[in-house]
Amino acid sequence: MSGHSKWATIKHKKGAADARRGKLFAKLIRQVEVAARAGGGDPEVNPSLRTMFQKARDASVPLDTIERAIKRGTGELDGVNYESINYEGYAPHGVAVYVESLSDNRNRTGAEIRSTFSKLGGSLAEPGAVAWQFERVGVVAVDGSADEDELMLVALDAGANDIVAEGDVWSVVCDPSATSEVHGAIEAAGIAVNGSDLTMRPTSTVELDSTEAAKAVLRLIEALEDHDDVQEVYANAYITDDVLAALGD
């Protein structure tokens, strides 16, 4: 479990770095726009937009910026027509990698993603090759100081499926469609919420027990995350505590 929590910490730190470069805002805005185009501009009747709206607000994206993205999605303002494209492949050491992207040029993005895999010791696979190793879930991150029993009572009553300790946070896991309701119920109970998101969780993991193996996998993941069209990168790597400690030195 601690391996997963440290992995989450690595992802969090990477997200903070993206924010400093201005990339995180751009990616969140694109997600809001696509969600609005797919299901309409009213968050009350579009669960995907509601979740992306909350995710953007949690990251401090200005409200007027989010509203403009929604209007671009619904056609009220001119915008780019982004296509959702997922890529599946393998990092070094057999780690499964699932990449979600939003692109206005399928051919360009596909070629660049394939090149990134190849240059860093991975390989792009056919659709469906690794997707079965992940499941789509909603996750609400709650401050680790929250009382476990109280949190469990509130979260399960709101429709959550599980509560997992991951480092200094509780991860409340639920069906994707219930993410906003679970988030709101926890906040209404006076429990501090750090954020919520839709994510892909691995159903099995590949253990990385050396710093060399971990660095090789992380290099590929970070390179994929740096691509402007890539929204999320998921991997089924499990990095042991000893290796994580060595990486942190």
N, C-alpha and C positions, 0 to 999 in steps of 0.2 A: 504493500500500500504506500509506503513512504517513497518508493521509486516513482509511483504515479504522482505523488504530491510534489516532489522535486521537479518532475517533468512539467507539471502545471506551472511551477514557479519559473522555469526556464521560458515557457511560452509567455507568461505574464511579462517577464523582463523584455522579451523580444517585442511584445506588443507595445511596451512603453517606448522602446527605441524607434519603432515605426511611427509612433505619435510625434516624436521629436523631429522626424524627417518629413512630417506632413502626410505620410502615406496612409496612416490609419484613418484619418478623416475622409480622405478620398475614397477609400474602400468602403467605409460605412455608408457614405452618401450614395455610392453606386448600388449598394445592397438595398437601401431604402427605395431608390428609384425603380429598381427591378421588381421589388415586392409590390409597389403601387401599380406598376404596369400589368402585373399578373393578376392581381386581385382587387384593384380599385383603391381609391385614395382615402377611404374611411377606415381608420385603425379598428374601430369598433366591430366592423364586419369582415375585416381582413386580418386573420390571426398572424400571418407571416409579416405583414406590415407592422402590426402592433409590436411584435417581438423585435423587429429591426429598428423601429422607432425608439423603443426603450433602450436597446443596445447602443444606439447613437447618442441618446441623452446621457446614458451612464458614462460614456466616453467624453462628455462635455462638448459634443457637437452643438453649435448654436441652433436654437429653435427655428429661426428664420431660414437657416441653411437646409435644415431637414424639410421644412415646408416647401421650399423651392424644389427640392429633389422629388417630393411627392407630386408636385404639379408637373414636373418634367415627365414623370412616370405616367401620369394620367393624360398627358397631351395638352395640358393647359399652357405649358411653356415648351419651347423647342428643346429637344434633348437627343442624345445619342441612343440608338437602339442596341442595347447590350444583349448578348446571347449567353445563357448559362451553359457552360461546358465543363464536364468533369473528366479528369484524367486519372488513370490508375497505373501503378507501377511498383517497382521494387528499388529500395535503397540498398547499399552494400549490406552484406550479412543476412540477406533474405527478409529484411523489414518491409512490410507492406505499407504503401503510401497511397493516400487518396487525396486528390487535389481538386478543389472547387474554384472555378474561375468565372468571370464575367467579361466577355470580350466583344468588341465590335469588328473583329477580323479573325475568324476561326482559323484560317490557314496560317497566319502569322503567329498567333498564340500557340497553336499546336506544334509548329516547327521549333519555337523557342523553348517550350516545355520539354520536348523530346531532346533537344540539344543539352539542356541543363541536366537531365537525368544521365545522359551519356557521358558528359564531361566529368561528372562527379561520381562515377562508378556505379550508377544505377541503370535501370532499363525501364522503358515505357511498356506497358502491357495492354492487352486487348480489354475493351469494356467488359466488366463483370469478373475480371480475373481476381481482384482483391476486394471489391465492394462487399462481398458476402462476409468478410472478416470484420465488418463494422456495423453498428446499428445507430440510427438517427434518434437522438434524444434531446430534450430540453434540459438545461442545467441552470439553476439559480444559485449563485455563490453567496453564502451567508458568512458574516464575520465569525471567526472561530470562538469568540467569547460567548456566543449564544448558548443558552442552556439546551442540551441535547434533547431532553424529554419534552420541553416546551416546543422546541422547533419541530420535533417529529410529530407531535400532536397537531400543530397548526398545518404543517406541510401535507401530511397524509390526508387530513380532512379536506384540503384544497385540491387533492387529486395527485399528489406526488407518489412516486413508486418506491423511492429509496433515498436514504441520506448517507453520504459517505464522507468520512474525515479525510481531507487532503491538505496536509500541511497546516497552515493557520486559518483555513476556511472549511466550512461545511459545504459540500456540493449536494444540492437537493436535485435529484434526478426525476424527470417526469416525461410524459408523452409530449412531443413537440407542440401539439395544439393546446396543451394546458400550461405552457410556460408563463404566459402573462397572468393567468389567474393565480398560479402558485406564487409568483413574484408579488402580486398585489396583496394576497392574503398574508404573506409573511411580513411585509411592510406594515400592513394594517394592524398586525399584532405587536408592533413596536420593536420588531427585531431588525437589526441593521443588515441591509442587503448591499452587497458589493457590486452586483450586476447579474445579468442573465443572458443566455445565448442558446442558439440551436447548435448542436455539435454532433460529431460522429465518434462514438466510443468503440474501441476494439473489443471484440468478443474473445480474443486470445492474443497473447503477446509473444514477442521474440526478445529474450534476455540478452542485453549487451553487458558483458562482464569485463571489458577492458576499455581504457581511455581511447585507444586507437580506434576501436569499433564505434564507440559513442561519437567521437569527433567526426568520423567518416559519415555517419548517418546525419548528424546535426549540420554538417556543411551542406549536404544536399537539401535538407529541409529549409535552412535559412536562405539558400539561393532561390528556392522556389517561392518562399514567402516574399522575397524582395521583388519579384516580378509584379509589375503594375496591375496586370489583369488577374492575378491570383488573389482570391479572397481568403481561403483557408487551406491549410495543409494538415492532414491527419496521418499519424503513423502508429503502428502497433509495437513500437519499441518500449522495452522495459529496461531502464538504466538502474543498475544496482546502487545501493547507498555508497559503497566504497568508491565506485567510479564517479558518481556525482560529486563526492567530496573532493576527489582529485581534479575534476573539471573546474571546481570552484576555486581552487588554489591559484 
